Amino acid sequence: MRESGKLLHQVLEALKPMIKPGVTTLEIDRMAEKLIRDGGAIPSSKGYEGFPYSICASVDSEVVHGFPSDVPLRDGQIVSIDCTLILNGWQSDSAFTSPVGNVSAEAKKLIRVTEECFWKGVSQARAGNRLGDIGWAVQQHAEMNGYGVIRDFCGHGIGREMHEDPSVPNYGKPGRGARLVPGMTLTIEPMIAMGTWKVFIKDNDWTAVTRDNRPCAHYEHTLVITEGGPEILSLPSGAGVQA
């Protein structure tokens, strides 16, 4: 899973410079698939329960599972790229939100706080803690900044399969939920909305959108619980990063 995570990090880093006005998310999707396959891996979201693309590309008020399209990105938008690959039978999953050109101060803050929420959650991802400790840490930081925490989607266990037990909500109560044990591999992925946390699903039966049409950001990494603390598998240097 370290090798899978290392490759995914390389793919996402290569995609980031593409995100600018005039580029389409379909172009980014095609590049992602090429990079994944060139690395000897398979884009595990493509064909997953009928999903037709190698990445999820969610723009502005789209929360998750956005379909890449041939509509050029515009200055001032934000876009979340969520990508999963499988290398030698092992999955890795990661996401980030990027500004497109010049964005508002409010959008920059939303992106920053969403990533901060991830690290707040990681700080609680320690052996002996419980899943509720992670969710509580994410929720507290988001709501302290006046944001809504998406409840319809959450992080998850990961390994041979993209989605495994347990679910990892971005809200909760300390001391509640399954206990974290060494060797457990999971994703933490805050989805933080500028307004309401309530969503609806578009006609494509996949893409979630905020009900008030305000922007949403997303940040995710795959990690493993160890005796010494959480190790981020989808960040370099292949051995992961201790948080």
N, C-alpha and C positions, 0 to 999 in steps of 0.2 A: 504493500500500500504506500510505502514511502516513495517507491519508484513511480507508481501511478500518480501520486500527488506532485512529484517533482515535474513530471511531464505536463500535467495540467497547469501548473504555475507558469511554465514556459509558454504554453499556448496562450493563456490569458494575458501575459505580459506582451506578447507579440500582437494581440488584438487591440490593446489600449491605444496605440498611436493611430489606429484607423478611425477612431471615434472623433469625427469632426463634421461640421456642416457640409452637406452635399453627398456624403457617403450613405449608402443604404445598409440597413441591418442584414439584408440578404447577402450583400457582399461580405460582411463580417462573418456570417454563418458559413459561407463557402470557404473562406480562409480558415476558419476554425476546423472544419472537417478535413481540409487538406493537411493542416499541421498535425492533427490528431493521428490521421492515417500514416503520414510520413514518419511519425514517432513510433509506429508499430502498434498503435492502439485502435480502439473502436469508439466512435461517439455513441455512448450508451443511451442518450436520450432519443436518438433518431430511431423511430419505430417503436419506442416504448409506449405501450398501450395506444398505439396509433399516432403518437406525436411525430410530426413530419420533418423536424429540423434537428441540427446538431447542437444548437444553442437555443436558449430562451432569451429573447430580446424584448424587454418591457420598457416602454417609453412613457415618461411623465406619470400619469395617474395609473398606468398599468402596474400591478403589484408583482405578479409572477406569471410564467408560462406565456409570455408574449410571443407571437409568431413573427419571425423575421419577415420583412416586406421590402418591396422595391420603392418605397417612399423615402426620399432623401431626408436625412436628419437635418434639423434646423438649429440655427444659433439660439441658445437659451434653453434648449431642452435638456433633460437628463435621461440616461438610458441605463438599465440594469442588464448585465450579461451574466447568465447562469449557465454553467457548462459542466457536464459529467462525462467521464471517459472510463473505459475499462482496459487495463493493460495486464496481460498475462493472468487474466481471470480476476483481477482485483480492481475495485471501483475507487474513484476519487471525485469529489463534488466541491465546486467553489463558485462564488458569485461576487460581483462588485458593481457599484453604480458610478457612472462617470458623467461629468458635465459635458455638454456639446457646445464648444466655443465659449462665449461669454455668458455666464448664467448669473442669476440674482444672488444676492447675499443670503437670502432665505434658502435657496436651493443648495448653496454651498454648505450652509449649516446643517441642513437635513442629511446630506451625504456624510458629513463629518460625524455627526451624532450617531448615525446608524452604525458606522464602523466602531465608534466608541462603545456602543451597546454590545457589539460582538465581544470586544475585549473585556467588558464587565462580566459577560457570561463566562468567558474562558477562565476568568479569575476564580470562578466557583466550580470549575470542572475538575475537581480533585477527588481522588479516592476517599470514600467515606462520606462525601457530600451526597445530596440527592438532586434529582432532576429539577425539583422546585426551586432549589437554590440558584440554578442557572437562569431559569425563567424570571425569577424575582429580580435578579440583578439587571437583566435586560430591561424589564418593565419599569423598574424604578428610574433608571437613567433616561429612558425615552419620555416617560410621563413628566419627569422633572423639567424637561425641556418643552413641554406642552404638546407632545406628539402622541399619536395613536399607535398602539401595538397590534399588528395584524394577528387575529386569532384563528382564522380559517386555515392557515398553513403554518408549518413549523419545521424545525430540524428533525433529524432522524438518525437511527442507526444505519451503518453502511459497512459493506465488506465485499462478499461475493456478489451480493445484490445491491442495486442502487438504494432501495428503501428497505430497511430492516427495522426490527424493534430495537430500542424503544423510540417513541415519538419524543421530541425535545421542544416543548412549547417555549415561546418567548414571553411568557407571563406565568405567574404561579406564586406559591407561598413557600417560604423557607422551611426546610425540614420535611417537605412532602415529596411523594413520588419515589420512583425506583432509586436504590442506592447505586452510586457510581463505584465501579470496581476496576482494578488494573486490567488492561487488555481490551476494555470496551472501546470500540471505534464508533464515532458518531459525527454528525455535523451540527454546528450551531449557526443559525442563519436568521438574524433579525431582519424583519420586514417592517419598516417604520414609516408611518404615514404622517404627512404634514397636518392632516385633519382627522377625520373619523377613521376608525379601524375597520368599519364595515365595508364589505365588498360585494360585487356581483360578477357573474361569469358572462363573458361575451358570447355571441352566437356561435363562435367556433368551438364551444364546449371546453375550452382550455384556459383562456386568458382571464385572469382576475383583475378587476378595476375598482378603485376606491369609489364609494357611492357618492361622495361629494366632488369627485373629479379633481381632487387636489393631488399633488405629487406624492410618490412613495419611493423609498430607497431600499436597497437590499445588499447585505454583505454576508459572506459565508466562507467557511473553511471546513475541511475534514480534519479531525484530530483523534488522538488516542489517549486514553487515561493511563498514566503510568504511576508507579510508586512515588516518583519524584515530582509529579505534576503533569499537566496536559502538554502533549507534544503536537504541534501543528504539522500535519502531514502534507498539506497543499501549499506550503511556503518553502523556499530553498533553505538549506543546502542539500536536500535529499535526506539528510538525517533529521530534518524537521527543526522546529524552533520551540524551545521550552518557554512557556509563558509564566 
